[in-house]
Amino acid sequence: MEGASGPPAVRVLGPMRAEASSATILSSPTPRPSAKARLLFLAGLAGACASAPGSFPAPSPPPPAAETRDGKWRQDLAYLAAELPRIHGDLFRSLRREEFERAIVELEREIPRLNDAEIAVSIARIAALADDAHTRVELPPARYPFRFHRFADGFFVVAATEAHRAALGARLVRVGETPVEEAAARIAPLVPTEGNDSWLKLHVADLLSNAAVLRGLRILPAEEEGRFSFERGGERFEVATPPLAAEERPAWVAAPEAPVPEYRRRRSEKYWFEEWKASGTLYFQYNSCSEEEGQPIGPFLEGLLAAARSNPRARLVIDLRANSGGNSALLSPFITAIRKDRSLNRNGKILVLIGRRTFSSASLNARELREGTKAIFVGEPTGGNPYSPFRELAGLRLPNAGLTVYYTQRCIRPGRAPASAILPDVPVDVVSSDFFAGRDPVLEAALAVPAGP
């Protein structure tokens, strides 16, 4: 929800205009070949697959670039069709191969009639069919100057560029002529969730300001300006604005501007803790499963553990709400130490805050805490599925479009998963008024949990 900067830049296709249907064999007026024949043709366009040395297969070198706009898109689609099944850990674990192949063939047929945004979004929809939350397309980064979050009472502007500060705190009602809930439903198939509704909420809200998505789904027209309808205090207003250019780096304003709750003050730090004597709390915020430069995590966690042991009456709050992953092994020794220490691993002593941004390695740490300690979990279900079989993230770059398709290289064979997320013992569904007032209902609910003996 911080939204102070845009997503990483992705090189997009240069000017590419739809060519006449007679320009390629696939668009000729002769009878259409069978789906199987078309897939073989696409695989031929992509070139032979070659395995690279190492633990996991590497993407094959791409073929020389085609000369035409449609040819380039067909080449990228062929490359995806040949490579993703080969290098993904198990693309067809839950996806039927026939469904994947049919989607490829149908998109290839439609390329001459679609614009670039529609093709990019269609490729994202194909990648999402695997229902592996890590397997997704990094779409072109141009976005409209708002960031949205879905609260219990709707979608609201939680960040905006300085020029659109007036929209902060407003509820989004419509995008173009489309009601926001309908727009959200159309975006949803682009998000692989592994059955996790928290992850869907997070990413649908983010994609509601992505220009390629809104144009590719025809929620907004292809021209530069987009219209957004908002409501605040019973009054409706509309903002018409072009998307930000990929190279723009405007100043962003995040809400609430004041007061800023404690959990948002130090989000740029990967980990920190402090003692709150007034509430008898040792608060530990773990924002990234990675090392902080200049502050090795080993000594840091030793200091945290010492502080927890030196004050047996203080509750230990572990805040994982902003942590989207990294290396889960970094926190594991700390969790093991807690598990073995009876003075810490007791009812009411450890409180873990989780939410829709708790993903990947952070959700694995949440699972460790759930299964190995007596911690009480507060907040929303994690965005990550800690029982997911998919591991080892990598990227496949489509050579002409420059789009990156992220995928997992390894698929383990876990037992039956009890859920698609770590669920809170104390669920808290935050409403917009609490957020914009600078309150932290999740932390408040955690501190209201009766302390143990």
VMD Tcl script that draws the C-alpha trace (Angstrom):
set ca {
  {0.00 0.00 0.00}
  {2.98 2.32 0.20}
  {3.13 2.89 -3.54}
  {5.81 5.54 -3.48}
  {7.42 4.34 -6.68}
  {6.34 2.58 -9.83}
  {7.17 -0.99 -10.79}
  {10.51 -1.79 -12.41}
  {10.87 -0.67 -15.99}
  {10.27 -3.25 -18.72}
  {11.26 -2.64 -22.33}
  {8.18 -2.76 -24.51}
  {7.71 -3.32 -28.19}
  {8.53 -0.48 -30.50}
  {5.84 0.82 -32.84}
  {4.14 -2.27 -34.22}
  {1.14 -1.95 -36.46}
  {-1.14 -4.81 -37.43}
  {-0.19 -6.06 -40.85}
  {-2.48 -7.19 -43.62}
  {-3.66 -10.78 -43.27}
  {-2.00 -11.79 -46.53}
  {1.48 -11.02 -45.16}
  {1.99 -14.39 -43.46}
  {1.20 -18.01 -44.11}
  {-0.87 -18.25 -40.94}
  {-3.10 -15.41 -42.07}
  {-3.62 -16.60 -45.63}
  {-7.14 -17.28 -46.93}
  {-6.37 -20.97 -47.36}
  {-8.12 -23.48 -45.03}
  {-6.99 -23.27 -41.39}
  {-4.56 -26.02 -40.31}
  {-5.38 -28.19 -37.33}
  {-4.49 -27.07 -33.82}
  {-1.75 -29.71 -33.64}
  {-0.23 -28.53 -36.94}
  {-0.30 -24.94 -35.77}
  {1.47 -25.83 -32.53}
  {4.16 -27.65 -34.47}
  {4.56 -24.59 -36.65}
  {4.83 -22.34 -33.58}
  {7.44 -24.62 -32.03}
  {9.40 -24.43 -35.28}
  {9.29 -20.63 -35.16}
  {10.75 -20.69 -31.66}
  {13.72 -22.83 -32.67}
  {15.11 -25.97 -31.11}
  {15.16 -26.27 -27.32}
  {18.61 -26.67 -25.80}
  {19.38 -27.67 -22.25}
  {22.02 -25.76 -20.34}
  {24.27 -27.28 -17.70}
  {23.29 -26.80 -14.09}
  {20.56 -27.84 -11.70}
  {17.74 -26.44 -13.83}
  {17.32 -26.10 -17.60}
  {18.04 -22.62 -18.93}
  {15.98 -20.86 -21.58}
  {17.10 -21.56 -25.14}
  {18.63 -18.75 -27.22}
  {15.87 -16.94 -29.12}
  {15.73 -17.07 -32.92}
  {16.63 -14.04 -35.07}
  {13.92 -11.39 -34.89}
  {11.13 -11.45 -37.42}
  {10.65 -8.40 -39.62}
  {6.98 -7.61 -39.09}
  {4.91 -6.64 -36.08}
  {2.71 -9.74 -36.24}
  {5.71 -11.92 -36.96}
  {7.46 -10.66 -33.85}
  {4.45 -11.37 -31.66}
  {4.07 -14.85 -33.19}
  {7.73 -15.49 -32.56}
  {7.40 -14.47 -28.89}
  {4.31 -16.62 -28.49}
  {6.08 -19.57 -30.11}
  {9.06 -19.08 -27.81}
  {6.75 -19.11 -24.79}
  {4.90 -22.20 -26.05}
  {8.14 -24.13 -26.52}
  {10.13 -22.91 -23.53}
  {7.74 -22.58 -20.59}
  {6.69 -26.26 -20.49}
  {10.36 -27.26 -20.72}
  {11.87 -24.99 -18.07}
  {8.99 -24.74 -15.57}
  {9.21 -27.12 -12.62}
  {5.83 -28.66 -13.49}
  {3.68 -26.43 -15.66}
  {1.02 -29.10 -16.04}
  {0.66 -30.01 -12.41}
  {-2.91 -28.66 -12.36}
  {-3.17 -27.20 -15.87}
  {-4.17 -29.55 -18.67}
  {-1.71 -29.47 -21.56}
  {-4.61 -29.31 -24.01}
  {-5.89 -26.12 -22.36}
  {-2.47 -24.47 -22.59}
  {-2.03 -25.46 -26.23}
  {-5.53 -24.31 -27.14}
  {-4.92 -20.91 -25.55}
  {-1.67 -20.52 -27.50}
  {-3.33 -21.40 -30.81}
  {-6.30 -19.11 -30.19}
  {-4.07 -16.15 -29.38}
  {-1.82 -16.77 -32.38}
  {-4.90 -16.69 -34.62}
  {-6.06 -13.38 -33.15}
  {-2.73 -11.50 -33.32}
  {-3.54 -9.51 -36.52}
  {-6.77 -8.23 -34.94}
  {-5.36 -7.27 -31.52}
  {-3.30 -4.27 -30.44}
  {-0.09 -4.66 -28.46}
  {-1.73 -4.19 -25.06}
  {-4.38 -6.81 -25.84}
  {-1.71 -9.32 -26.88}
  {0.43 -8.67 -23.79}
  {-2.59 -9.12 -21.51}
  {-3.55 -12.31 -23.35}
  {-0.07 -13.71 -22.74}
  {-0.43 -12.81 -19.05}
  {-3.71 -14.70 -18.97}
  {-2.03 -17.77 -20.49}
  {0.78 -17.68 -17.91}
  {-1.79 -17.45 -15.11}
  {-3.43 -20.68 -16.25}
  {-0.70 -22.63 -14.42}
  {-2.11 -21.26 -11.14}
  {1.40 -20.94 -9.76}
  {1.52 -17.59 -7.96}
  {5.13 -17.07 -9.08}
  {4.41 -17.79 -12.76}
  {3.26 -14.51 -14.22}
  {4.06 -11.86 -16.82}
  {5.66 -8.58 -15.81}
  {3.47 -6.29 -17.91}
  {4.62 -2.91 -19.30}
  {5.00 -0.55 -16.35}
  {3.10 2.52 -17.56}
  {0.38 3.28 -15.05}
  {-2.11 5.97 -14.24}
  {-1.11 8.26 -11.36}
  {-2.98 6.40 -8.61}
  {-2.41 3.36 -6.42}
  {-5.38 1.55 -5.01}
  {-5.98 -0.78 -2.09}
  {-9.02 -2.93 -1.48}
  {-10.38 -2.40 2.02}
  {-13.43 -4.08 3.52}
  {-15.53 -1.21 2.17}
  {-14.14 -0.90 -1.37}
  {-11.21 0.26 -3.48}
  {-9.56 3.49 -2.32}
  {-6.70 5.72 -3.45}
  {-3.82 5.14 -1.01}
  {-1.14 6.92 -3.07}
  {-1.12 9.42 -5.92}
  {1.32 11.68 -7.69}
  {1.67 15.18 -6.30}
  {-0.42 16.51 -9.17}
  {-3.33 14.28 -8.13}
  {-3.03 14.64 -4.35}
  {-6.70 15.65 -4.20}
  {-7.72 12.05 -4.99}
  {-6.07 10.62 -1.84}
  {-8.59 8.84 0.33}
  {-11.30 8.77 -2.34}
  {-13.21 5.60 -3.18}
  {-12.92 4.38 -6.76}
  {-16.35 3.95 -8.34}
  {-15.78 3.49 -12.06}
  {-12.91 3.07 -14.52}
  {-14.02 4.62 -17.78}
  {-17.60 3.38 -18.17}
  {-16.97 0.18 -16.19}
  {-18.07 -0.17 -12.54}
  {-15.04 -0.96 -10.41}
  {-16.27 -4.38 -9.28}
  {-16.79 -5.42 -12.90}
  {-13.33 -4.12 -13.79}
  {-11.88 -6.13 -10.90}
  {-13.65 -9.28 -12.08}
  {-12.18 -8.85 -15.58}
  {-8.68 -8.37 -14.19}
  {-8.86 -11.40 -11.88}
  {-7.96 -14.06 -14.54}
  {-4.57 -12.35 -14.96}
  {-3.60 -13.18 -11.36}
  {-2.43 -16.72 -10.50}
  {-3.53 -17.26 -6.92}
  {-3.23 -20.97 -6.03}
  {-6.65 -20.54 -4.42}
  {-5.50 -17.63 -2.26}
  {-8.02 -14.77 -2.10}
  {-5.63 -12.41 -0.26}
  {-3.15 -12.54 -3.15}
  {-5.96 -11.83 -5.60}
  {-7.09 -8.76 -3.63}
  {-3.56 -7.37 -3.55}
  {-2.84 -7.72 -7.25}
  {-6.21 -6.78 -8.67}
  {-5.96 -3.49 -6.77}
  {-2.47 -2.91 -8.17}
  {-3.51 -3.70 -11.76}
  {-6.44 -1.28 -11.60}
  {-3.99 1.51 -12.45}
  {-1.88 -0.39 -15.02}
  {-2.36 1.16 -18.47}
  {-1.60 -2.02 -20.43}
  {-4.12 -4.01 -18.40}
  {-6.91 -1.46 -18.61}
  {-6.41 -0.99 -22.35}
  {-5.74 -4.66 -23.04}
  {-9.03 -5.61 -21.39}
  {-10.81 -2.70 -23.12}
  {-11.79 -1.20 -19.80}
  {-10.23 2.03 -21.04}
  {-9.89 3.03 -24.70}
  {-6.54 2.90 -26.44}
  {-6.08 6.66 -26.52}
  {-3.81 8.29 -24.00}
  {-6.34 9.71 -21.52}
  {-8.23 7.55 -19.03}
  {-11.21 8.54 -16.88}
  {-11.57 7.52 -13.24}
  {-14.70 8.25 -11.20}
  {-14.34 8.70 -7.43}
  {-16.57 9.31 -4.42}
  {-15.80 11.09 -1.17}
  {-18.29 12.15 1.48}
  {-21.24 11.47 -0.78}
  {-19.84 13.66 -3.58}
  {-18.68 12.18 -6.87}
  {-15.96 13.59 -9.08}
  {-14.05 12.47 -12.15}
  {-10.38 12.68 -13.09}
  {-9.24 12.40 -16.70}
  {-5.52 11.80 -17.02}
  {-2.97 10.12 -19.29}
  {-0.79 7.35 -17.86}
  {2.66 8.17 -16.61}
  {5.42 7.54 -19.11}
  {7.70 4.61 -18.24}
  {10.65 6.97 -17.79}
  {8.76 9.38 -15.51}
  {9.71 9.46 -11.84}
  {7.14 11.78 -10.29}
  {6.85 12.55 -6.61}
  {4.28 10.28 -4.96}
  {2.22 11.12 -1.91}
  {1.08 8.24 0.27}
  {-1.86 8.31 2.65}
  {-2.27 8.88 5.48}
  {0.12 11.82 5.49}
  {-0.30 12.20 9.25}
  {-0.38 10.56 11.66}
  {1.70 7.74 10.19}
  {1.19 4.50 12.16}
  {4.19 2.78 13.65}
  {4.16 -0.14 11.22}
  {4.68 2.21 8.25}
  {7.43 4.44 9.63}
  {10.40 2.19 8.82}
  {9.26 0.14 5.84}
  {12.50 0.88 3.97}
  {14.46 -1.11 6.59}
  {14.56 -4.86 6.09}
  {14.32 -5.61 9.80}
  {14.27 -3.72 13.07}
  {12.92 -4.05 16.59}
  {12.29 -1.86 19.59}
  {10.80 -2.19 23.04}
  {7.55 -0.43 23.86}
  {7.60 -0.31 27.64}
  {4.18 1.32 28.00}
  {2.45 -1.69 26.46}
  {4.98 -4.32 27.57}
  {5.78 -5.19 23.95}
  {8.91 -6.14 22.03}
  {8.01 -5.25 18.44}
  {9.96 -6.88 15.59}
  {9.22 -5.84 12.02}
  {10.58 -8.23 9.38}
  {10.09 -6.61 5.97}
  {12.34 -8.71 3.74}
  {13.85 -12.18 3.95}
  {17.25 -10.80 2.97}
  {20.34 -9.28 4.59}
  {20.45 -5.58 5.42}
  {23.67 -4.02 4.20}
  {25.78 -3.08 7.19}
  {23.61 -5.04 9.61}
  {24.12 -8.82 9.31}
  {21.01 -10.67 10.28}
  {22.76 -13.23 12.50}
  {23.94 -10.74 15.18}
  {20.69 -8.81 14.78}
  {18.59 -11.87 15.62}
  {20.87 -12.74 18.52}
  {20.22 -9.28 19.91}
  {16.48 -9.69 19.40}
  {16.51 -13.07 21.14}
  {18.50 -11.66 24.05}
  {16.02 -8.78 24.40}
  {13.09 -11.22 24.42}
  {14.72 -13.38 27.09}
  {15.70 -10.45 29.26}
  {12.12 -9.32 29.65}
  {9.99 -12.42 30.25}
  {6.83 -10.35 30.79}
  {6.97 -8.53 27.44}
  {5.03 -9.94 24.53}
  {6.96 -10.52 21.31}
  {5.18 -9.16 18.23}
  {6.56 -10.42 14.90}
  {5.22 -8.31 12.03}
  {5.38 -10.06 8.64}
  {2.73 -7.95 6.89}
  {5.08 -6.18 4.44}
  {7.36 -9.14 3.74}
  {7.05 -10.57 0.22}
  {9.87 -13.09 0.56}
  {13.52 -13.80 -0.17}
  {15.36 -16.53 1.75}
  {13.26 -18.23 4.41}
  {16.36 -19.85 5.95}
  {17.51 -16.52 7.41}
  {14.80 -16.47 10.08}
  {14.67 -20.23 10.70}
  {17.37 -20.33 13.44}
  {15.47 -17.65 15.36}
  {12.22 -19.62 15.07}
  {14.01 -22.77 16.21}
  {15.39 -20.93 19.25}
  {11.92 -19.70 20.16}
  {10.46 -23.18 19.75}
  {13.00 -24.68 22.15}
  {12.71 -21.91 24.78}
  {9.78 -22.58 27.13}
  {9.96 -19.07 28.53}
  {9.16 -17.72 25.06}
  {7.13 -20.51 23.47}
  {4.04 -20.22 25.64}
  {0.45 -19.11 25.26}
  {-0.03 -15.38 24.74}
  {3.69 -14.62 24.51}
  {4.21 -14.51 20.71}
  {1.92 -12.61 18.35}
  {2.46 -12.82 14.58}
  {0.94 -10.18 12.30}
  {0.18 -11.38 8.77}
  {-1.53 -10.00 5.68}
  {-1.96 -10.14 1.92}
  {1.65 -9.03 1.30}
  {3.05 -11.91 3.36}
  {4.27 -14.02 0.47}
  {6.74 -16.67 -0.66}
  {9.55 -17.17 1.90}
  {7.76 -14.99 4.43}
  {4.73 -17.27 4.26}
  {7.07 -20.23 4.79}
  {8.38 -18.52 7.95}
  {4.78 -17.99 9.02}
  {4.19 -21.70 8.53}
  {7.26 -22.51 10.67}
  {5.89 -20.31 13.43}
  {2.43 -21.84 13.10}
  {3.66 -25.43 13.27}
  {6.52 -25.02 15.73}
  {5.35 -22.48 18.29}
  {2.31 -21.40 20.28}
  {2.16 -18.07 18.46}
  {-1.19 -16.36 17.94}
  {-1.74 -15.03 14.40}
  {-3.53 -11.73 13.85}
  {-4.61 -9.93 10.66}
  {-5.54 -11.25 7.21}
  {-4.71 -14.60 5.60}
  {-1.24 -14.57 4.08}
  {-0.99 -13.68 0.39}
  {1.45 -16.53 -0.07}
  {0.49 -20.18 -0.02}
  {3.07 -21.79 2.32}
  {1.98 -25.25 1.15}
  {2.68 -24.43 -2.50}
  {4.85 -27.01 -4.26}
  {6.55 -24.39 -6.46}
  {10.10 -23.20 -5.71}
  {13.13 -21.41 -7.25}
  {12.02 -18.31 -9.16}
  {13.54 -17.49 -12.57}
  {12.66 -15.35 -15.57}
  {12.10 -15.96 -19.28}
  {12.43 -12.87 -21.47}
  {10.29 -12.74 -24.60}
  {12.88 -11.50 -27.11}
  {10.82 -9.08 -29.19}
  {8.36 -7.63 -26.68}
  {10.92 -7.52 -23.87}
  {8.28 -8.84 -21.47}
  {9.56 -11.06 -18.66}
  {7.66 -14.22 -17.83}
  {8.54 -15.29 -14.30}
  {8.29 -19.00 -13.51}
  {9.34 -21.56 -10.92}
  {12.02 -24.10 -11.73}
  {11.21 -26.73 -9.14}
  {8.05 -28.47 -7.98}
  {8.13 -30.52 -4.81}
  {5.58 -33.16 -3.90}
  {4.07 -32.12 -0.59}
  {1.34 -33.94 1.21}
  {-2.23 -32.72 1.24}
  {-2.27 -28.98 1.98}
  {-4.57 -28.00 4.87}
  {-5.22 -24.55 3.32}
  {-3.98 -22.14 0.66}
  {-2.76 -19.62 3.26}
  {-1.84 -19.22 6.91}
  {-5.12 -18.14 8.48}
  {-5.28 -15.72 11.40}
  {-6.53 -16.80 14.81}
  {-7.78 -13.23 15.22}
  {-9.03 -12.02 11.82}
  {-9.02 -8.27 11.21}
  {-10.63 -6.84 8.06}
  {-9.41 -3.25 7.88}
  {-11.87 -0.56 6.79}
  {-10.75 2.55 4.94}
  {-11.64 5.00 7.72}
  {-9.20 3.31 10.12}
  {-6.39 3.37 7.56}
  {-6.82 7.02 6.62}
  {-7.09 8.00 10.29}
  {-3.62 6.53 10.82}
  {-4.81 3.67 12.99}
  {-3.44 0.14 12.92}
  {-6.38 -2.15 13.80}
  {-4.26 -5.28 13.34}
  {-1.69 -4.23 15.92}
  {-4.46 -2.99 18.20}
  {-6.18 -6.37 18.01}
  {-2.89 -8.14 18.74}
  {-2.18 -6.05 21.81}
  {-5.73 -6.71 23.04}
  {-5.04 -10.47 23.14}
  {-4.75 -11.49 26.81}
  {-1.15 -12.00 27.85}
  {-0.19 -15.49 28.98}
  {0.96 -16.42 32.46}
}
mol new
graphics top color blue
foreach p $ca { graphics top sphere $p radius 0.5 }
foreach p [lrange $ca 0 end-1] q [lrange $ca 1 end] { graphics top cylinder $p $q radius 0.2 }
display resetview
